[in-house]
Amino acid sequence: MGTAAKNGHKKAMYYYGLMLDKGQGITEDPGEAAVWYRRAAESDMPEAVTALAVLFCEGRGTKQDFEEALKLLRKAEKKNYGPAELRLGMMHEMGWATEKNYEKALKWYRRAAEKGIADAQYRIGYIFEEALSGAEDFKEAVARYKEAAEQGHAAAQYRLGRMYEKGRGVEKSADEAKKWYTKAAEGGNPDAKAKLDAATEKPPDAPKQPESKPADEK
């Protein structure tokens, strides 16, 4: 992969950057990853442009720069690239290099969600459950959590379990709550694991009551 990247193959440049970024089969080096993402991004490859934007957002391998990240994401979304749309939603939700605006965040999350991106589906559910864009909508939150949960999104599975536990937007069901908490815990969600642990803890033994004697023995 490194040889092809060094020979100018744009897709290889991106994948080599990804290997460096994630430490996949090679020593993790986000700074060097940024170099290769930038080279691949010169051809307007949306994957590379978005990956470079993420490094700018996180300040990994480069100085944190939300404005540069926003500029790159706007470039990538013109290619109808779902991960760029997801990240644009996050920029608006968090107010990074732009005014915090949940309606604009939802617009981008919806576009990404239509492409099956679980993180976007989860973020929509969270915004509606917490009423961040105005009125709460538990039914919409449940629908979106379920979309993400069925793709194995652990945080969505946990939130869906809570919705069943509390009867929010869905009929209350301890069995369904436990099912989704279990899936979330298996996916590494600590809140779900804590829920299950608390449910399985035995209550302290009740103090023994003195035996009452039959009336004829009193």
N, C-alpha and C positions, 0 to 999 in steps of 0.2 A: 504493500500500500504506500509506504513511504517513498519507494522508488518511482512509482507512477505519479505521485504528487509532485515530486521534485522534477519530473519530466514535463510538468505543466498540465496534467490531466485535471480538469476543474473538479469533477466529481470525486476523484481520488484525494484532491486537496481538502475537500470538505470532510470526507470520512477519516482522513489522517488527523485533521483537527479534532474530530469527534473522539477518536481514540485517545488523543492527548488530553482532551477535556475531561473524559470520564475515567482515564487510566485503564482502558480496555486493552490488555495484552502489551502494555507499554507503560512506562512511568508517567504518572499524572503530571501534566505541566500546562495549566491554563494560559500562561503567558505565551507559550509556543503555539497553543491551540488558537489563540487570537490571531497570531500571524497567519496561520493557514486558513482560518475562516475568512480573514480579510482578503486573502488572495483569491479564494473561491468566490467571494462576494463580488469581486470585480466583474464577474459575468452575470451578475444579478440573480444568482441561484438563491431562491427564497430560503432554502434550508440553512445555507451558510450565513445569509444576511440576518436571519432570526437568531441563529446560534450566537453570532457576534453581538447582537443586541442584548441577549441574555447575559453575556459576560459583562457588558457595560452596566446593566441593571444591578448585577450582584457585586460588581467591583472585583471580579476574579480575573487575574491575569492582565488586568488593565485598571486604570483609575475609574471609579464609579462615575458614570455620566448619564443621567436619565434623559437629558435632551438629545444626546447622540443616539441613545437607545430608541427613543421615540421616532427620530428621523429614519432610522433603519427599519423599524417596524412598519412605518407608513409605506416605505418602499416595498417591503416584502408582501404586505397585504394586497398590493395591486396585482399580485400573481394569484390571488384567491387562495392564499396559503393559511390553513386553519391554525397552526401553532402561532403564527404572527397575529392573527385575529384574537386568539386567547390572550396573548401578551398585551395587546392594545387594550383589551378589556381590563386587565390588571392595572395598566397605567392609569386608566380613568377611575377605576375603583379606589386605588391607593392615592391618587393625586400626585403621581410622579411626573414631573415636567409638564404638567397640565392641571387644570382645575379638577378637583374631585367631582365626579359626575356619575351617579349610579345609572342613570338612563343611558348615557353613552356607553358605560361599561356593559350594560345588558345588551345593547345593540351588537357589540363585538362578540360577547359571549354567545349570543344566539347564533351568530354566523358560524362560530367555531363548533358549537353544539350540533348544528345541522350536519357537520362533517364527522360527527361521532366522537368528538374529543371529550373524554370523561371529565377532565378538570374544568372545562367550560360548563358542562351540565351541572357539576357540583356547585360551581360558583353561582349559577343562576338560582339553584335551590337554596343556597345559603342566603342570598340577598332577599328572596321572598320569605323565607322563614323568619329572618331577623327584621323584616320590614325596613330595610335600608333605603329602598327607593320610594317609600311612602307606606301604603297599607300592606299588612302582611297577607300572604296568600299561601296557606298551608297545603292546599290541594296541588298548586303548581309546584311548591317545594317538594312534595312527595313524588310527583311525577318526574321531576328532574333528578332528585336523589336516586330514584329507582333506575333511571337510564344509566347513571354513572355506576351505581352499585352493581348492576348486572354485568358491567365490564370489569369488576374486581376492584373498584376504587374504594379503598378502606375507609376513608373519612366519610364518604357518601353512605357506605354501609352502616357506619356507626350512627350517623344522623338519621338514616331511615329507621334504624332500630329504635331510636328515641321517639320518632314520630309515632310508631306503633305502640310504644310503651305509654306515651302520653295521650294517644288518640287525637293527634293533630292532623287534620286533613285526611284521616283514614280511621277506620274502625279500630278501637283499641284491641290489641292482641298481644298477650304475653308471649305466646309461642312464636309469632312473627318477630317480635322484638328480640327474643333470644336467638332466633335463627340469624338475624342480621348482625347482632352483636358478636356471635360466634364467628361469622365470616370476617367481620372487621378485625377481630382479635387475631385470627389466623393470618390476616394481612399485615399484622404488626401495629394496629391502632391501640395505643395504651389506654385510652378512655374506655374503649370497649372491653378490654381485658379487666380493667378495674370494675366495670359493671358486673361482669360475669363472676369475678372473684367475690364481690360483695354479696351476690345472690346465692353463692354456694357456701358462704360462711355459716357455720351452725350457730344459732343463738345460744347464749349461756344457759346452762342447765337451770331450770326453775327450782327454787328451794322446795324440799320435800315438805308436804303438808302432814301434820300429825294425823295418824289414822283415827277416824271417829269410831267410837265403840257403839255396838248395838244398844238400843234403848234399854234392854234388860240387863246390861252389864254396867250401866251408869249408877 
